[in-house]
Amino acid sequence: MTSLSSASGSSTPQSDLSSILKEQAALLAELDRRRRTNLLARYQPYSKQKEFHAAGNGYRERLFMAGNQLGKTLAGAAEASMHLTGRYPDWWDGRRFECPVIMLAGSESYELTRDGVQRLLIGPPMNEEDWGTGYIPKAAIVETTRRSGVSGALDSVTVRHVSGGVSTLLFKAYEQGRGKWQANTVDYVWFDEEPPEDVYFEGITRTNATSGSIAVTFTPLKGMSSVVARYILEKSPDREVITMTIDDAEHYTPEERQKIVDSYPAHEREARTKGVPSLGSGRIFPVAEESITIAPFEIPRHWVQVGGLDFGWDHPFGAAGCAWDRDADVFYVTKVYREREATPIIHAAALKPWGAWLPWSWPHDGLQHDKGSGEQLATQYRAQGLNMLPERATFDDGTNGVEAGLSDMLQRMQTGRFKVFSTCGEWFEEFRLYHRKDGKVVKERDDVISASRYALMMKRFAKVKADNAAWKFTDRKVV
């Protein structure tokens, strides 16, 4: 006899379960496919990567100078994909392209371009089935064309932009010379790894008519090359450099960071782990960063403290809070502040929480009169509530030479009597690049270092925190 369930065609509980499992498996497979083919949607940058992206909104040329395997190329790929597709996340503060773009991207050779830039943008070069698992979403890839002579390498990619049009990505290589970068006018150029100077300037030329953007991502293994020098030495409102060290890479544990640092030869460690170009004999402070770095601690009540200011507008205003252990004669930089294009009221508001009692040292340009108000700079900050010392920063004998101040700092560093809290990131950024050219100090990116030098010069006026209610400075005397 035929069972009722069989006769009616109804399914058994086992077949129902099997059907549900198949549906779930299909659903999971589809979710995995969508996840793998839309990597851009999951991009979450570290703070330094985010700083690099944001700089694109104010600077035409940007250099992301970082150590090896810290995420510089990944950041470059993610941003390139955003511009090609027009898909910008809610947190995005960088430049936006509302229309399709023409983009050039490349590295030293076509093989390196394929294995770096192309792989991150498109997916594994040798497995076409996985194209679309890079930062350009698979659904946005309209067409690809291959490059002859280099297995797996692409020549161009057409990308669907959210506006409805299509963007064009052209892959290039430095090895063929500047001639291969002479494409039509483009909107964006991404150099991954340091380009030769002629190739770099060709990239700039291609973007002149569009006021396009230049992004450069590399580890500075060639030292103070012409391209690095352009960013560090040649002052311009169109250029910005962001440095990223191994300490900024959140995917490494402290133990892993130390193992990586130890794995490199001593002469390459700073470049490969901190993104610092070799400055050779031109370096002003030729001491190991680790020898002056110290973990933050609470300042003992009997230690005296003093602050230093370095005035600036187009170049940043810098400030350093310092403490002096008089018994051991060790000078500490405990906190720093750096900001550009802001008024005294803004800077003072940021610094007053450090303590109304804190005495502030300042340089000779504090005697200059503001063109608008006619007041001296030092007087303006005093009016905003900072305890400005009565006179500009000098040594005990009344001199104020830069070289003497740098010599004092260096001697202290070499003898263990100058320490900087590890939290003073801006100070270390400047320390790594502070150097001489033709024997002269390069007065660029030295704002918080200069502020700490002024504080060191005036340490004789440092005060203990307990004195905050008993005194303050006026223009000429202590009351």
C-alpha positions as CSV (number, residue, x, y, z in Angstrom):
1,M,0.0,0.0,0.0
2,T,1.2,3.5,-0.8
3,S,1.6,5.7,2.2
4,L,-0.5,8.9,2.4
5,S,2.6,11.1,2.4
6,S,4.0,9.4,-0.7
7,A,0.7,9.5,-2.5
8,S,0.1,13.2,-1.8
9,G,3.7,14.1,-2.9
10,S,4.4,15.8,0.4
11,S,8.1,15.8,1.6
12,T,9.5,14.1,4.6
13,P,11.1,16.0,7.5
14,Q,14.4,14.8,6.3
15,S,13.9,16.3,2.8
16,D,12.7,19.5,4.3
17,L,15.9,19.8,6.4
18,S,18.0,19.0,3.4
19,S,16.3,21.8,1.5
20,I,16.8,24.3,4.3
21,L,20.5,23.4,4.6
22,K,20.9,23.8,0.8
23,E,19.3,27.2,1.0
24,Q,21.5,28.3,3.9
25,A,24.6,27.1,2.1
26,A,23.6,29.0,-1.0
27,L,22.9,32.1,1.1
28,L,26.3,31.8,2.9
29,A,28.0,31.4,-0.4
30,E,26.4,34.5,-1.8
31,L,27.2,36.5,1.2
32,D,30.8,35.4,1.0
33,R,30.9,36.3,-2.7
34,R,29.6,39.7,-2.0
35,R,32.1,40.2,0.8
36,R,35.0,39.1,-1.4
37,T,34.0,41.2,-4.3
38,N,33.4,44.4,-2.4
39,L,36.5,44.8,-0.3
40,L,36.3,48.6,-0.6
41,A,33.1,48.7,1.6
42,R,35.1,47.2,4.5
43,Y,38.1,49.5,4.4
44,Q,38.8,50.9,7.9
45,P,42.0,53.0,7.8
46,Y,44.4,53.6,10.7
47,S,44.8,57.1,11.9
48,K,47.9,57.8,9.7
49,Q,46.2,56.4,6.6
50,K,43.2,58.6,7.3
51,E,45.5,61.6,7.7
52,F,46.9,60.8,4.3
53,H,43.5,60.7,2.7
54,A,42.3,63.9,4.4
55,A,45.4,65.8,3.1
56,G,44.1,65.3,-0.5
57,N,41.4,67.9,0.2
58,G,44.0,70.6,0.7
59,Y,47.1,69.6,-1.1
60,R,47.7,68.7,-4.7
61,E,50.8,66.6,-4.1
62,R,50.9,64.1,-1.2
63,L,53.6,61.8,-0.1
64,F,52.8,58.9,2.3
65,M,56.2,57.9,3.5
66,A,56.1,54.8,5.6
67,G,58.0,51.7,6.6
68,N,57.7,48.3,4.9
69,Q,54.4,46.4,5.2
70,L,52.7,49.1,7.2
71,G,49.8,49.8,4.8
72,K,50.9,52.6,2.6
73,T,50.2,50.8,-0.7
74,L,46.9,49.5,0.7
75,A,45.9,53.1,1.5
76,G,46.8,54.2,-2.0
77,A,44.8,51.4,-3.5
78,A,41.7,52.1,-1.4
79,E,41.7,55.8,-2.3
80,A,42.3,55.1,-6.0
81,S,39.3,52.8,-6.0
82,M,37.1,55.5,-4.4
83,H,38.0,58.0,-7.0
84,L,37.5,55.6,-9.9
85,T,34.1,54.5,-8.6
86,G,32.9,57.6,-6.8
87,R,32.1,55.4,-3.8
88,Y,33.2,57.4,-0.7
89,P,32.5,56.3,2.9
90,D,30.7,58.5,5.4
91,W,34.0,59.2,7.2
92,W,35.7,60.5,4.1
93,D,37.4,63.9,4.5
94,G,39.6,63.8,1.4
95,R,39.1,65.1,-2.1
96,R,36.0,63.9,-4.0
97,F,35.6,63.4,-7.7
98,E,31.9,63.8,-8.6
99,C,32.5,62.6,-12.2
100,P,34.5,59.8,-13.8
101,V,38.3,60.2,-13.8
102,I,41.2,59.2,-15.9
103,M,44.0,57.8,-13.6
104,L,47.6,56.7,-14.1
105,A,49.0,54.2,-11.5
106,G,52.3,52.3,-11.5
107,S,55.5,51.3,-9.9
108,E,59.1,50.6,-10.9
109,S,58.5,47.8,-13.4
110,Y,55.4,46.2,-15.0
111,E,56.0,43.1,-12.9
112,L,56.0,45.2,-9.7
113,T,53.0,47.2,-10.9
114,R,51.2,43.9,-11.5
115,D,52.1,42.3,-8.2
116,G,51.5,45.5,-6.1
117,V,49.1,48.1,-7.6
118,Q,47.2,45.8,-9.9
119,R,46.8,43.0,-7.3
120,L,45.4,45.3,-4.7
121,L,43.1,47.1,-7.1
122,I,41.9,44.1,-9.1
123,G,42.8,40.8,-7.4
124,P,45.3,38.0,-7.9
125,P,47.0,38.7,-11.3
126,M,47.3,35.0,-12.3
127,N,43.8,33.9,-11.4
128,E,41.2,35.8,-13.6
129,E,38.4,34.1,-11.7
130,D,39.3,36.2,-8.7
131,W,39.5,39.5,-10.5
132,G,37.1,41.8,-8.6
133,T,38.4,40.7,-5.2
134,G,40.7,43.7,-4.9
135,Y,39.6,47.2,-3.9
136,I,37.7,48.0,-7.1
137,P,34.4,46.1,-6.6
138,K,33.8,43.4,-9.1
139,A,30.4,44.9,-10.0
140,A,32.2,48.2,-11.0
141,I,34.7,46.5,-13.4
142,V,33.4,47.0,-16.9
143,E,36.3,45.9,-19.0
144,T,40.0,45.0,-18.8
145,T,42.7,45.0,-21.5
146,R,45.9,42.9,-21.1
147,R,49.5,44.0,-21.5
148,S,51.5,41.9,-23.9
149,G,54.8,40.5,-22.8
150,V,54.1,40.4,-19.1
151,S,52.1,37.4,-17.9
152,G,49.0,38.4,-15.9
153,A,49.6,42.1,-16.3
154,L,46.8,44.5,-17.3
155,D,47.2,47.6,-19.5
156,S,43.9,49.3,-18.6
157,V,40.7,48.9,-16.7
158,T,37.3,50.6,-17.3
159,V,35.5,51.2,-14.1
160,R,31.8,52.1,-13.6
161,H,31.4,55.4,-11.7
162,V,28.3,56.1,-9.5
163,S,27.5,59.2,-11.6
164,G,26.6,56.9,-14.5
165,G,29.8,57.3,-16.6
166,V,33.0,55.2,-16.6
167,S,36.5,55.9,-15.3
168,T,39.7,54.8,-17.0
169,L,42.7,53.3,-15.1
170,L,46.0,53.0,-17.0
171,F,48.8,50.9,-15.5
172,K,52.4,52.3,-16.1
173,A,56.0,51.5,-15.1
174,Y,59.0,53.7,-14.4
175,E,61.4,51.4,-16.2
176,Q,60.1,52.6,-19.6
177,G,61.0,56.2,-18.8
178,R,58.9,59.4,-18.8
179,G,57.7,58.9,-22.3
180,K,55.4,56.1,-21.2
181,W,53.7,58.5,-18.8
182,Q,52.9,61.0,-21.5
183,A,49.2,60.1,-21.7
184,N,46.5,62.5,-22.3
185,T,45.4,64.9,-19.6
186,V,44.5,62.9,-16.5
187,D,42.8,63.6,-13.1
188,Y,44.9,61.5,-10.7
189,V,48.3,59.9,-10.7
190,W,49.4,57.3,-8.1
191,F,53.1,56.5,-7.8
192,D,53.6,53.4,-5.7
193,E,57.3,53.2,-4.8
194,E,59.6,56.2,-5.4
195,P,59.6,57.4,-9.0
196,P,62.6,59.0,-10.8
197,E,62.4,62.7,-10.8
198,D,61.7,63.0,-14.6
199,V,58.8,60.5,-14.3
200,Y,57.4,62.4,-11.3
201,F,57.4,65.7,-13.1
202,E,55.8,64.1,-16.1
203,G,53.0,63.0,-13.8
204,I,52.5,66.5,-12.6
205,T,52.5,67.8,-16.1
206,R,49.6,65.3,-17.0
207,T,47.5,66.8,-14.2
208,N,48.2,70.5,-14.8
209,A,45.1,71.2,-17.0
210,T,42.7,69.4,-14.6
211,S,44.3,70.6,-11.3
212,G,44.5,66.9,-10.6
213,S,46.1,65.1,-7.7
214,I,49.4,63.4,-7.2
215,A,49.6,60.6,-4.6
216,V,53.0,58.9,-3.8
217,T,53.4,56.0,-1.5
218,F,56.8,54.5,-0.7
219,T,59.5,53.5,1.8
220,P,62.4,56.0,1.5
221,L,65.2,53.5,0.8
222,K,67.1,55.9,-1.5
223,G,67.7,58.5,1.2
224,M,67.3,62.2,0.6
225,S,66.5,61.8,-3.1
226,S,65.2,64.7,-5.3
227,V,61.6,63.5,-4.8
228,V,61.9,63.2,-1.0
229,A,63.7,66.6,-0.9
230,R,60.9,68.2,-2.9
231,Y,58.5,67.4,-0.1
232,I,60.8,68.0,2.9
233,L,62.9,70.9,1.8
234,E,60.9,72.8,-0.8
235,K,58.2,74.7,1.0
236,S,54.9,74.8,-0.9
237,P,51.2,75.2,0.0
238,D,50.6,72.5,-2.6
239,R,52.6,69.7,-1.0
240,E,52.3,67.6,2.2
241,V,54.1,64.6,3.6
242,I,52.6,62.1,6.0
243,T,55.0,59.7,7.8
244,M,53.9,56.4,9.3
245,T,56.0,54.2,11.6
246,I,55.7,50.7,12.7
247,D,54.2,52.0,16.0
248,D,51.2,53.4,13.9
249,A,50.4,50.0,12.4
250,E,47.8,48.7,14.7
251,H,47.8,45.2,13.2
252,Y,51.2,44.4,15.0
253,T,51.5,43.6,18.7
254,P,54.4,45.2,20.6
255,E,56.3,41.9,20.5
256,E,55.8,41.6,16.7
257,R,57.0,45.1,16.2
258,Q,60.2,44.5,18.1
259,K,60.9,41.3,16.2
260,I,60.4,43.1,12.9
261,V,62.7,46.0,14.0
262,D,65.4,43.5,15.1
263,S,65.2,41.6,11.8
264,Y,66.6,44.6,9.8
265,P,70.3,45.6,9.6
266,A,70.9,48.7,11.8
267,H,71.5,51.0,8.8
268,E,68.1,50.2,7.3
269,R,65.9,50.1,10.4
270,E,64.8,53.7,10.4
271,A,63.8,53.6,6.7
272,R,62.1,50.2,6.8
273,T,60.2,50.6,10.2
274,K,59.8,54.4,10.5
275,G,59.7,55.6,6.9
276,V,62.7,57.9,7.6
277,P,65.1,58.7,4.7
278,S,68.8,58.3,5.5
279,L,70.2,61.7,6.2
280,G,73.8,60.5,6.7
281,S,76.2,63.1,8.1
282,G,73.6,65.8,7.6
283,R,71.5,64.6,10.5
284,I,71.4,67.1,13.4
285,F,70.7,64.6,16.2
286,P,72.6,61.4,15.2
287,V,71.3,59.3,18.1
288,A,69.1,56.3,18.3
289,E,65.4,57.3,18.8
290,E,65.1,54.5,21.4
291,S,67.8,56.1,23.5
292,I,65.7,59.2,24.2
293,T,62.2,57.7,24.2
294,I,60.6,57.1,27.6
295,A,57.1,55.9,28.5
296,P,54.9,58.7,30.1
297,F,54.8,58.9,33.9
298,E,53.4,61.3,36.4
299,I,55.7,64.2,37.0
300,P,56.9,64.3,40.6
301,R,55.6,67.4,42.5
302,H,59.1,68.7,43.3
303,W,60.2,68.8,39.6
304,V,60.0,72.2,37.9
305,Q,58.3,72.7,34.6
306,V,58.4,75.1,31.7
307,G,56.8,75.5,28.3
308,G,58.2,76.6,24.9
309,L,56.5,78.3,22.0
310,D,57.5,78.6,18.3
311,F,55.2,81.1,16.5
312,G,54.0,80.3,13.0
313,W,51.1,80.8,10.6
314,D,51.9,79.2,7.2
315,H,54.4,76.9,8.9
316,P,52.8,75.4,12.0
317,F,52.8,77.0,15.4
318,G,54.5,74.7,17.9
319,A,54.4,74.3,21.6
320,A,56.2,71.9,24.0
321,G,55.6,71.2,27.7
322,C,58.7,70.2,29.5
323,A,59.9,69.1,33.0
324,W,63.3,69.3,34.6
325,D,64.6,66.9,37.2
326,R,67.2,69.3,38.8
327,D,68.7,66.6,41.0
328,A,69.7,64.3,38.1
329,D,69.8,67.2,35.6
330,V,67.5,65.4,33.1
331,F,65.2,67.4,30.9
332,Y,61.9,65.8,29.7
333,V,59.6,66.8,26.8
334,T,56.2,65.6,28.2
335,K,53.7,67.0,25.7
336,V,53.5,68.9,22.4
337,Y,51.1,70.8,20.3
338,R,51.3,71.7,16.6
339,E,48.7,73.6,14.4
340,R,48.9,75.8,11.4
341,E,46.9,78.8,10.2
342,A,45.2,79.5,13.6
343,T,45.1,82.7,15.7
344,P,46.6,83.3,19.2
345,I,43.1,82.8,20.7
346,I,42.9,79.3,19.3
347,H,46.4,78.3,20.3
348,A,46.0,79.8,23.8
349,A,42.8,77.9,24.3
350,A,44.5,74.7,23.5
351,L,47.5,75.4,25.8
352,K,45.8,76.9,28.9
353,P,44.6,73.4,30.1
354,W,48.2,72.5,30.5
355,G,48.2,74.9,33.5
356,A,47.7,78.6,34.1
357,W,50.8,78.5,36.3
358,L,53.1,77.2,33.5
359,P,55.8,79.7,32.4
360,W,56.2,80.0,28.7
361,S,59.5,80.7,26.8
362,W,59.4,82.2,23.4
363,P,61.7,83.3,20.5
364,H,62.9,86.7,19.2
365,D,60.0,86.9,16.7
366,G,57.6,87.3,19.6
367,L,58.9,90.9,19.7
368,Q,57.5,91.5,16.2
369,H,54.4,93.6,15.8
370,D,51.3,92.2,14.3
371,K,50.4,94.0,11.1
372,G,46.7,94.1,12.0
373,S,46.6,95.0,15.7
374,G,50.1,96.5,16.0
375,E,50.7,94.4,19.2
376,Q,53.7,92.3,19.7
377,L,53.1,88.5,19.3
378,A,54.2,87.8,22.9
379,T,51.8,90.5,24.2
380,Q,48.9,88.9,22.3
381,Y,49.5,85.5,23.9
382,R,49.9,87.1,27.3
383,A,46.5,88.8,26.8
384,Q,45.0,85.4,26.1
385,G,46.1,84.2,29.6
386,L,49.4,82.4,29.0
387,N,52.1,83.1,31.5
388,M,54.7,84.4,29.0
389,L,58.2,85.0,30.4
390,P,59.2,88.7,30.4
391,E,62.0,88.3,27.9
392,R,62.7,86.3,24.8
393,A,64.5,83.0,25.2
394,T,68.2,83.3,25.9
395,F,70.9,81.3,27.7
396,D,72.2,82.3,31.1
397,D,74.8,84.6,29.5
398,G,72.2,86.5,27.4
399,T,73.1,84.8,24.0
400,N,70.5,82.9,22.0
401,G,72.4,81.1,19.2
402,V,70.6,78.2,17.5
403,E,73.8,76.1,17.2
404,A,74.5,76.5,20.9
405,G,71.0,75.3,21.7
406,L,71.2,72.3,19.4
407,S,74.6,71.4,20.8
408,D,73.1,71.5,24.3
409,M,70.3,69.2,23.2
410,L,72.6,66.8,21.5
411,Q,75.0,66.5,24.4
412,R,72.1,65.8,26.7
413,M,70.8,63.1,24.4
414,Q,74.2,61.5,24.2
415,T,74.6,61.5,28.0
416,G,71.1,60.3,28.8
417,R,69.9,63.7,30.1
418,F,67.3,64.5,27.5
419,K,64.2,62.4,27.2
420,V,60.9,62.6,25.3
421,F,57.6,60.9,26.2
422,S,56.7,58.3,23.7
423,T,53.3,60.1,23.3
424,C,54.9,63.1,21.6
425,G,54.4,61.9,18.1
426,E,54.9,65.3,16.4
427,W,58.2,65.8,18.1
428,F,59.6,62.5,16.9
429,E,58.3,63.2,13.3
430,E,60.5,66.3,13.3
431,F,63.4,64.6,15.0
432,R,63.6,61.9,12.3
433,L,63.9,64.5,9.5
434,Y,65.8,67.3,11.2
435,H,69.0,67.8,9.2
436,R,71.5,70.2,7.6
437,K,72.1,71.0,4.0
438,D,75.4,72.5,2.9
439,G,76.3,72.8,6.6
440,K,73.2,74.9,7.5
441,V,70.2,73.8,9.6
442,V,67.2,73.3,7.3
443,K,64.5,75.3,9.0
444,E,61.6,73.2,7.9
445,R,59.4,70.9,10.1
446,D,61.1,71.9,13.3
447,D,58.3,73.6,15.1
448,V,57.9,71.5,18.3
449,I,61.6,70.8,18.4
450,S,62.3,74.5,18.3
451,A,59.7,75.0,21.1
452,S,61.5,72.4,23.2
453,R,64.8,74.1,22.6
454,Y,63.5,77.5,23.8
455,A,62.1,75.7,26.9
456,L,65.5,74.1,27.6
457,M,67.3,77.5,27.2
458,M,65.0,79.0,29.8
459,K,64.9,76.1,32.2
460,R,66.2,78.5,34.9
461,F,62.7,80.0,35.0
462,A,60.9,76.7,35.4
463,K,58.5,76.4,38.3
464,V,57.0,73.7,40.4
465,K,53.3,73.2,39.9
466,A,52.5,74.1,43.5
467,D,53.5,77.7,42.8
468,N,50.6,78.2,40.5
469,A,48.6,80.4,42.9
470,A,51.6,82.5,44.1
471,W,53.0,84.1,41.0
472,K,52.6,85.1,37.4
473,F,54.6,87.0,34.9
474,T,53.8,90.5,33.7
475,D,55.7,92.3,30.9
476,R,58.8,93.1,33.2
477,K,58.5,91.4,36.5
478,V,57.2,88.4,38.5
479,V,54.4,89.1,41.0
